[in-house]
Amino acid sequence: MGSCLGVWSWAWDVGETPYAPPELEDDPTLPIVGYYPALMICTAVMAWVWVVVAWVGGME
């Protein structure tokens, strides 16, 4: 959904200087622009959700 709304292009806009070697840039065959940054963000969010749920569940 973020790529449909242009969120990833805004979030990862670092100007003219490339921030990664060309071989690590987005693969045009992937269905989502910014797939790898989105994957890292979603993984971090889910890890925090897991930690919070485990912490709250352990308070009983």
Buried (B, 14 or more C-beta within 10 A) or exposed (E): EBBEEEEBEEEEEEEEEEEEEEEEEBEEEEEBBBBBBBEEBEEEEEEEEEEEEEEEEEEE
